[in-house]
Amino acid sequence: MTESAPKAFLRPGKVLLLVLAGVLVYLVALVIWVPAGWVWHQASAYVTLPPQIQVRQVSGTVWSGAAGVTAAGYPVRVNWALGWPSLASLQLPVSLTIASSQSSLNGDVTVGWPATVNLAATGRIAVAEFENLIRQSGGAMIEGDVLVDRLQLSLKDNRLANASGYGRWGGGLVTWPMGNQTGQAVFPAMEADLSTSDGGLALVVSEQGGEGPAADANILWNGTLELRVFKRMVDLADQPWSGSAQPGDVIFRVRQPLLPGGL
């Protein structure tokens, strides 16, 4: 009887697997425990943000952390929590919450390789919180909250590739500037649909269950707002209007920067 030669326990294949496992464990531990503030300090010099957005404070870890952000003068808190990545699809899921003092947006982000980001979110916007910004732009103020039932954004190569969304407002008092005076009216429940256009984002506002748009807006990539108001808006406000305009006729049009300095 012949005896087979004993095999070495640490063969080259096993050594390679052990090294790879050790590197993987190290990387996972690094992501879980490394301070997010330290990472942002190292990376901030290479990240270009719009002038209206400043990151004030970053806490927690890369795996689960928070950041204090100022957006157009409003303090905002961003919380995130990473999920387990998918090696098959090369995607990383992230739970995200963006909250100001009265408004919030909760969603799930999927970061893919290479350079793709998809967001699906819902939220609530307290309009009164942004009264100063709305007044500065000459917009109308509504009472109550706007509910964001669906918001979906897709980014590719650091550019917005697609956007869609639906929001609704339960109706109530609306006020708007009229020279040195303020106009007001009680509106029915309204809804808004968001989509992408050739030059930016398109928003259409209409009565819930209505027959056509009351107003629409295009938010261009350069930060410019193009707004149109239809005769239907005057009818909803039960306001008098001279002339023979039909509900679908444009009675007001404006083009101006959405934020000081644009985007």
VOMAR-868596 format. One record per residue (C-alpha): residue number from 0; x, y, z; chain. Coordinates in steps of 0.5 Angstrom, whole numbers, plus 500, padded with zeros to 3 digits. Layout:
N
[NUM,[X,Y,Z],A]
...
END
This chain:
263
[0,[500,500,500],A]
[1,[503,507,498],A]
[2,[501,513,502],A]
[3,[500,520,499],A]
[4,[504,525,501],A]
[5,[501,530,506],A]
[6,[498,537,503],A]
[7,[501,543,506],A]
[8,[495,547,510],A]
[9,[497,554,507],A]
[10,[497,553,499],A]
[11,[497,559,495],A]
[12,[490,559,493],A]
[13,[488,559,501],A]
[14,[493,564,502],A]
[15,[490,569,497],A]
[16,[483,568,499],A]
[17,[485,569,507],A]
[18,[489,576,504],A]
[19,[482,578,500],A]
[20,[478,576,506],A]
[21,[482,580,511],A]
[22,[482,586,506],A]
[23,[475,586,505],A]
[24,[474,585,513],A]
[25,[478,591,514],A]
[26,[475,595,508],A]
[27,[468,594,512],A]
[28,[470,596,518],A]
[29,[473,602,515],A]
[30,[467,604,512],A]
[31,[463,603,519],A]
[32,[468,606,524],A]
[33,[471,612,520],A]
[34,[469,618,522],A]
[35,[464,622,517],A]
[36,[467,629,519],A]
[37,[474,627,517],A]
[38,[472,624,510],A]
[39,[469,630,509],A]
[40,[475,634,511],A]
[41,[479,630,506],A]
[42,[474,631,500],A]
[43,[471,638,501],A]
[44,[477,641,497],A]
[45,[475,636,491],A]
[46,[467,637,491],A]
[47,[464,643,488],A]
[48,[457,645,491],A]
[49,[453,651,488],A]
[50,[454,657,492],A]
[51,[447,657,496],A]
[52,[449,651,499],A]
[53,[454,650,505],A]
[54,[456,644,509],A]
[55,[457,647,516],A]
[56,[458,640,520],A]
[57,[459,633,519],A]
[58,[458,628,525],A]
[59,[457,620,525],A]
[60,[461,615,521],A]
[61,[461,614,514],A]
[62,[456,608,515],A]
[63,[451,612,519],A]
[64,[452,620,520],A]
[65,[449,627,519],A]
[66,[451,633,516],A]
[67,[448,640,518],A]
[68,[447,644,511],A]
[69,[445,651,510],A]
[70,[441,652,503],A]
[71,[439,659,501],A]
[72,[440,661,508],A]
[73,[436,656,511],A]
[74,[439,651,516],A]
[75,[437,643,514],A]
[76,[440,637,517],A]
[77,[441,631,513],A]
[78,[441,624,516],A]
[79,[444,618,512],A]
[80,[445,610,513],A]
[81,[448,606,508],A]
[82,[445,599,507],A]
[83,[449,593,504],A]
[84,[452,593,497],A]
[85,[450,589,492],A]
[86,[456,586,488],A]
[87,[452,583,483],A]
[88,[449,590,480],A]
[89,[455,594,483],A]
[90,[450,598,487],A]
[91,[449,601,494],A]
[92,[443,603,498],A]
[93,[442,609,502],A]
[94,[437,611,507],A]
[95,[436,619,507],A]
[96,[432,624,511],A]
[97,[433,631,509],A]
[98,[429,636,514],A]
[99,[429,643,516],A]
[100,[425,646,522],A]
[101,[418,644,519],A]
[102,[419,640,513],A]
[103,[422,634,511],A]
[104,[423,629,506],A]
[105,[425,621,507],A]
[106,[427,617,501],A]
[107,[432,611,499],A]
[108,[438,613,494],A]
[109,[441,608,490],A]
[110,[448,609,488],A]
[111,[451,605,482],A]
[112,[457,604,478],A]
[113,[459,608,474],A]
[114,[456,615,477],A]
[115,[449,614,477],A]
[116,[444,616,483],A]
[117,[437,614,483],A]
[118,[432,617,489],A]
[119,[425,615,491],A]
[120,[422,620,496],A]
[121,[416,622,500],A]
[122,[415,628,504],A]
[123,[412,634,507],A]
[124,[413,642,506],A]
[125,[411,647,511],A]
[126,[410,653,506],A]
[127,[410,658,511],A]
[128,[417,656,513],A]
[129,[419,659,506],A]
[130,[415,665,506],A]
[131,[421,670,506],A]
[132,[424,667,500],A]
[133,[417,666,497],A]
[134,[415,674,498],A]
[135,[422,676,495],A]
[136,[421,672,489],A]
[137,[414,676,488],A]
[138,[410,669,489],A]
[139,[404,667,492],A]
[140,[403,664,499],A]
[141,[399,659,501],A]
[142,[396,656,508],A]
[143,[398,649,510],A]
[144,[403,644,508],A]
[145,[404,641,501],A]
[146,[405,633,501],A]
[147,[410,630,496],A]
[148,[407,623,495],A]
[149,[412,621,490],A]
[150,[419,624,488],A]
[151,[424,621,483],A]
[152,[430,623,481],A]
[153,[436,620,477],A]
[154,[443,623,476],A]
[155,[448,620,471],A]
[156,[455,623,471],A]
[157,[453,628,476],A]
[158,[447,631,472],A]
[159,[440,630,473],A]
[160,[438,625,467],A]
[161,[430,625,469],A]
[162,[425,627,475],A]
[163,[418,626,476],A]
[164,[414,627,482],A]
[165,[407,629,485],A]
[166,[405,633,490],A]
[167,[398,636,493],A]
[168,[395,641,497],A]
[169,[388,641,501],A]
[170,[386,648,499],A]
[171,[385,654,503],A]
[172,[387,661,503],A]
[173,[392,664,498],A]
[174,[395,671,498],A]
[175,[399,675,493],A]
[176,[402,682,492],A]
[177,[398,687,488],A]
[178,[402,693,488],A]
[179,[402,696,495],A]
[180,[396,692,497],A]
[181,[395,684,498],A]
[182,[390,680,494],A]
[183,[387,674,497],A]
[184,[382,668,495],A]
[185,[380,661,498],A]
[186,[382,656,493],A]
[187,[380,649,492],A]
[188,[385,643,493],A]
[189,[390,643,488],A]
[190,[396,638,485],A]
[191,[402,639,482],A]
[192,[406,634,477],A]
[193,[414,635,476],A]
[194,[417,632,470],A]
[195,[424,634,466],A]
[196,[424,638,460],A]
[197,[429,640,455],A]
[198,[432,646,459],A]
[199,[430,644,466],A]
[200,[425,642,470],A]
[201,[417,643,469],A]
[202,[412,644,474],A]
[203,[404,644,472],A]
[204,[399,646,477],A]
[205,[392,645,477],A]
[206,[386,643,481],A]
[207,[385,636,483],A]
[208,[380,633,478],A]
[209,[380,639,474],A]
[210,[380,640,466],A]
[211,[387,643,465],A]
[212,[393,647,468],A]
[213,[392,653,472],A]
[214,[399,655,472],A]
[215,[406,652,470],A]
[216,[413,653,471],A]
[217,[420,651,468],A]
[218,[426,651,472],A]
[219,[432,652,468],A]
[220,[439,649,469],A]
[221,[442,656,470],A]
[222,[437,657,476],A]
[223,[432,662,472],A]
[224,[424,661,473],A]
[225,[419,662,467],A]
[226,[412,662,470],A]
[227,[406,662,466],A]
[228,[399,663,469],A]
[229,[392,661,466],A]
[230,[386,665,466],A]
[231,[383,658,469],A]
[232,[387,661,476],A]
[233,[383,667,476],A]
[234,[377,663,475],A]
[235,[379,658,481],A]
[236,[380,665,485],A]
[237,[373,667,483],A]
[238,[376,674,481],A]
[239,[374,678,476],A]
[240,[377,679,469],A]
[241,[376,684,464],A]
[242,[376,681,456],A]
[243,[374,675,453],A]
[244,[380,670,455],A]
[245,[378,663,455],A]
[246,[380,658,461],A]
[247,[386,656,458],A]
[248,[389,663,455],A]
[249,[396,665,459],A]
[250,[394,672,462],A]
[251,[401,673,466],A]
[252,[408,671,464],A]
[253,[415,672,468],A]
[254,[422,670,467],A]
[255,[427,671,473],A]
[256,[432,668,477],A]
[257,[429,663,482],A]
[258,[435,664,487],A]
[259,[439,670,488],A]
[260,[446,669,484],A]
[261,[442,663,480],A]
[262,[445,656,480],A]
END
